[in-house]
């Protein structure tokens, strides 16, 4: 696998191999792209504006402003920005699969004994794009696609959502 540089990311966006909605030049890094907070779910409430206050020792979920779209030969690793690590946040991230399209839901935990303040719109994690040795035989949407096309904090796959 090869990590894409800022130049590679911009080229892939121009050719349509990578999609990043609501793109911000400030979020482009030398080797990735910083995803921003669109909304946060904490203690059953979803907050979409202002500053969210996360109580000590509390799990919360972040949804990204950006929708990402990955080619069949590009995947991505997510890394919590060190700004949040230094404030006592830990997060569990997975790979962004080849062929995925949608916003991302990120599980996090405030480990500190202090309230954590996260402004909506703030950069939260870095997505590092990688090219695979060959295109996937079946992309994410064709293999499982549980979260394909998701928008906002999504805790249950769309095909398992309760029916209204």
Beta strands, then each sheet from edge to edge (+ up, - down):
strand 1: 2-3
strand 2: 18-20
strand 3: 28-29
strand 4: 32-42
strand 5: 45-47
strand 6: 51-54
strand 7: 58-64
strand 8: 68-70
strand 9: 74-80
strand 10: 89-92
strand 11: 101-102
strand 12: 105-110
strand 13: 116-119
strand 14: 123-131
sheet 1: 1+ 14- 4+ 3-
sheet 2: 1+ 14- 9+
sheet 3: 1+ 14- 4+ 5-
sheet 4: 1+ 14- 4+ 7- 12+ 10-
sheet 5: 2+ 8- 11+
sheet 6: 6+ 13-
end
